[in-house]
């Protein structure tokens, strides 16, 4: 019975096929290519004329996006996130060539310089790599290039109305070294290059990735996944749903500011008064290593936010040792302001202790939009060491701090311990067994500070490699609005 029914069904199908209409033209309903006239294929139930590539996939949104990207472009990148705030705002200059065939694309990327630096022919960097569909933005193209014979950058490209937009991050060893990311903007070769700094022109999806500090916070496992998802979903409905900011700025991130005083000398006197009695010195050339250095900014580099900024070491030598700290002085039209201590430089005379300022930088950077002038950035590193000769042990602590101050009366300042390490080791390893010293340890950690568009600050902390998270660092994690003046 089953065999008879099968044969009857086959015969009925053959008869039905003999009665079908002629192949349909473009737009006609179809189930197979045979249902369409020559030159047409059956795609999504309709007879469709294919492009020159001759494959159905070439009409998908992804293939269409590659078609828009094909050709020659010039584009600039800007640094938004980085381990070193000194890199913030640096622009890289690039050329992009994209060839597309059979819904596959190859990118040729050339880096020609950065900021005002134009590379010579021997310094220009090139890389070829295939484009793939972005994992973060549907229909966007992604490419990882090796501009120094190893992975250096991952670019995500989006074309809107003939203009190039996108997102980028450093890759591989470059990411471990600098942790850089940001957005990009470009034009077809031969057309005027649009200002990369105009963040408001970026597509919604690029804005989400930037404002959520995606690259840094993914690496640190501190990303607000719900906030990012809501932001990206809002892009599809025309809504603006940036990653939410935490309502309260952590008090531990604030650096107190006092003043004003009529002069920097008066500011030093007021600082000294809080240190106690003694012949207090206000030193404008603190020792970095064994070399005295002056760190001072004034005039044009500050762009009008301050008239002057300088670092001073205020302290005195007493019976038990040196008592003093590093301070930032800021001059506005109202007078001189001074911060609370940035780094404690006190050291005891006895006890096998030593202290060294390992680095000291004072910079002006554009970090916050809508404020007059540029922000002042301080980076200071201090290493302390205490030896216990009888136990054959030495304890070393290294601390790097970053301070950022915006203009105003009074100025507003934030501070973060960007890197710390603490280790206890043997003074002499030969002839001693570390197993006999249970108190030995070696710990370190990092806190990353990113300044995002529209006045947002992102704070995260890494667990990469051997890095650890201290409880006090974990309490700082979040995205915040720049704090208002006290």
Buried (B, 14 or more C-beta within 10 A) or exposed (E): EEEEEEEEEEEEEEEEEEEEEEBBEEEBEBEEBEBBEEEBBBBEEBBBEBBEBEEBEBBBEBBBBBBBBBBEBBBBBBBBBBBBBBBBBBBBBBBBBBEBEEBBBBBBBBBBBBEEEEBEEEEBBEBEBEBEBBEBBEBBBBBBBBBBEEBBBBBBBBBEEEBBBBBBBBBBEBBEEBBBBBBBBBBBEEEEBBEBBEBEBBBBBBBBBBBBBBBBBBBBEBBBEEBBBBBBEBBEEEEEBBBBBEEEBBEBBBBEBBBBBEEBEBBBBBBBEEBEEBEBBBBBBBBBEEEEBEBEBEEEBBBEBBBBBBBBBBBBBBEEBBBBBBBBBBBBEEBBBBBBBBBBBBBEEEEEBEBBBEEBBBBBBBBBEEBEBBBBBBBBBBBBBBBEEEEBBBBBBBBBBBBBBBBBEBBBBBBBBBBBBBBBBBEEEEEBEEEEBEEBEEEBBBBBBBBBBBBBBBBBBBBEEEBBBBEEBEBBBBBBEBBEEE
